[in-house]
Amino acid sequence: MKNYQKLAIVTAGLALSFAAIEANSAQAAIITYDFTVDVTTGLLTDTQYQGFFSYDDSTLNGSGVESVGIAEGLSISFDFLGVTYTEADDNLVDFGFPFVEFNQGSLVGLQYTVSNGAIFSIFGDNPTGLGGGDEFNYIDETSFEVGNGNVTYSLRPPSASVPEPSAVLGLGILGFGWLVRTKFRVHR
């Protein structure tokens, strides 16, 4: 009977540990969106340019209007006219730009402006005042002609799954249970 009491205490302790780890296992995920710019007017009409941005979603709660900037881990890579631009190229980096905006947990879009080598911006014209969006503007540096385009976003699927700590702990508990059971069978 003593062995069963010990087993009950160990099992209860492991269950409490499991509950504590589960409650604290909220992990951030790195989220990546690919985006495509389709130029519709100006000298670059009918051309496409690609980019992506990534961020750590730990600061988002999925309600209201939220944004993620460089301070929250935003990184950007955008290939335009043979040059790759990053978040550090944004002209307004000292004022909290670039950023990605969300409304009720849904992506609104990217707010990004560069005039370093090329002059372009990605923004939105949302009448609710949300800045991130689906419009692209550029200025040709030689003719100063303005062109426009549309931006579309696509959530990139996660590249690899990492086991949750609770899953690893659960497997550990199963292994411990098997070990204890085997030990009890041998000593009977």
matplotlib code that plots the C-alpha trace (Angstrom):
import matplotlib.pyplot as plt

x = [0.0, 2.9, 4.1, 0.7, 0.7, 4.1, 3.0, -0.1, 2.0, 4.5, 1.6, -0.1, 3.1, 3.7, 0.1, 0.6, 3.9, 2.2, -0.5, 2.0, 4.0, 0.9, -0.2, 3.1, 3.9, 2.4, 5.2, 5.7, 5.8, 7.7, 5.1, 6.1, 4.0, 5.1, 3.8, 3.7, 3.5, 1.7, 2.5, -0.5, 0.5, 3.7, 6.9, 6.9, 3.3, 2.8, 5.8, 5.8, 8.1, 8.3, 9.1, 8.3, 8.2, 8.5, 7.7, 7.4, 3.7, 4.2, 3.1, -0.2, -3.5, -5.8, -8.2, -8.5, -6.0, -2.5, 0.9, 4.3, 7.4, 11.2, 11.1, 8.8, 11.1, 9.7, 12.1, 11.4, 13.0, 11.7, 13.4, 12.7, 14.5, 17.3, 18.0, 16.9, 15.6, 15.1, 13.4, 16.5, 16.0, 12.7, 13.1, 11.0, 12.7, 13.4, 9.6, 8.5, 8.3, 8.1, 5.2, 2.6, -0.9, -3.7, -7.4, -9.1, -6.2, -6.4, -3.6, -4.3, -0.9, 2.5, 3.5, 6.9, 8.5, 12.0, 13.8, 17.2, 18.3, 14.7, 11.6, 8.6, 6.0, 3.6, 0.7, -3.1, -6.0, -8.3, -10.9, -10.8, -7.3, -5.4, -2.1, -0.8, -2.3, -2.5, -1.2, 2.2, 3.5, 6.8, 8.6, 10.9, 14.2, 15.0, 11.6, 10.0, 6.9, 4.7, 3.4, 1.1, 0.3, -1.4, 0.0, -1.2, -0.2, 0.1, 0.7, 3.7, 3.1, 5.3, 8.6, 9.0, 7.1, 8.8, 7.2, 5.5, 7.1, 3.8, 4.0, 7.6, 6.5, 3.6, 5.8, 8.1, 5.2, 4.2, 7.8, 8.0, 4.7, 5.9, 9.1, 7.3, 4.8, 7.7, 9.5, 6.3, 5.9, 9.5, 9.2, 5.9]
y = [0.0, 2.3, 2.1, 3.1, 6.2, 7.2, 6.8, 8.9, 11.7, 11.6, 11.6, 14.5, 16.5, 15.9, 16.9, 20.2, 20.8, 20.1, 22.6, 25.3, 24.8, 24.8, 28.1, 29.7, 28.2, 31.0, 31.3, 33.9, 32.9, 34.5, 35.4, 36.1, 37.7, 37.8, 40.8, 41.6, 45.0, 45.2, 48.5, 49.8, 53.3, 55.2, 54.1, 50.8, 49.8, 46.0, 45.1, 43.2, 43.4, 41.1, 41.4, 40.0, 41.1, 39.1, 40.0, 38.4, 38.2, 38.2, 41.8, 41.3, 40.4, 40.3, 43.0, 46.6, 48.4, 47.2, 47.7, 46.1, 48.1, 47.6, 47.8, 44.7, 42.8, 43.9, 43.1, 43.9, 42.8, 44.4, 44.0, 47.1, 47.9, 45.4, 46.7, 45.0, 47.5, 46.7, 48.3, 50.4, 52.2, 53.7, 57.6, 57.9, 55.2, 57.8, 58.3, 54.7, 53.7, 51.3, 49.3, 46.7, 47.4, 45.1, 45.6, 43.0, 40.6, 40.9, 42.4, 45.9, 46.2, 47.7, 51.4, 51.9, 54.9, 55.0, 57.8, 56.4, 55.5, 55.0, 56.9, 54.7, 54.1, 51.4, 52.8, 52.7, 55.0, 53.5, 56.1, 54.9, 56.3, 53.0, 53.7, 50.3, 49.2, 48.1, 51.1, 51.6, 54.9, 55.6, 58.5, 57.9, 59.6, 60.7, 61.9, 62.6, 60.8, 59.4, 55.9, 53.7, 50.1, 47.7, 45.6, 42.1, 40.1, 36.4, 34.7, 32.3, 28.9, 28.1, 26.5, 23.9, 22.9, 22.8, 20.7, 22.7, 22.3, 20.8, 18.0, 17.2, 17.1, 14.9, 12.4, 12.6, 11.7, 8.8, 7.5, 7.9, 6.1, 3.2, 3.1, 3.0, 0.4, -1.8, -1.5, -2.5, -5.6, -6.7, -6.2, -8.0]
z = [0.0, 0.7, -2.9, -4.2, -1.8, -3.1, -6.7, -6.0, -4.5, -7.4, -9.9, -8.1, -8.1, -11.8, -12.6, -10.7, -12.4, -15.8, -15.0, -14.0, -17.1, -19.3, -17.8, -18.5, -21.9, -24.0, -26.5, -29.1, -32.7, -35.6, -38.2, -41.8, -44.5, -48.2, -50.2, -53.8, -55.4, -58.7, -60.4, -62.3, -63.5, -64.4, -66.1, -64.3, -65.3, -65.4, -63.3, -60.0, -57.0, -54.0, -50.4, -46.9, -43.4, -40.1, -36.5, -33.1, -32.3, -28.5, -28.1, -29.9, -28.1, -31.2, -30.1, -31.2, -33.3, -32.7, -34.4, -34.5, -35.3, -35.1, -31.3, -31.4, -33.8, -37.2, -40.1, -43.7, -47.0, -50.2, -53.6, -55.8, -59.0, -58.2, -54.7, -51.5, -48.9, -45.2, -42.2, -41.6, -44.9, -43.8, -43.7, -40.6, -38.5, -35.8, -35.5, -35.0, -38.7, -40.3, -38.7, -39.5, -38.4, -37.3, -36.5, -34.3, -35.0, -38.8, -40.9, -42.2, -43.8, -43.8, -43.4, -45.1, -46.8, -48.5, -50.3, -50.1, -53.7, -54.8, -53.6, -52.8, -50.1, -49.0, -47.1, -46.9, -47.7, -45.1, -44.1, -40.5, -40.1, -40.1, -41.8, -43.0, -46.2, -49.8, -51.8, -53.4, -54.7, -56.3, -58.0, -61.0, -60.1, -63.7, -65.0, -61.6, -62.9, -60.2, -60.4, -58.3, -57.6, -55.3, -52.5, -51.6, -48.6, -48.0, -44.7, -45.0, -43.5, -40.5, -41.7, -38.9, -35.9, -32.6, -29.8, -27.1, -23.7, -22.4, -25.1, -24.0, -20.4, -21.2, -23.0, -19.9, -17.6, -19.8, -19.8, -16.0, -15.6, -17.8, -15.7, -12.4, -13.7, -14.9, -11.5, -9.6, -11.7, -11.1, -7.3, -6.8]

ax = plt.figure().add_subplot(projection="3d")
ax.plot(x, y, z, "-o")
ax.set_aspect("equal")
plt.show()
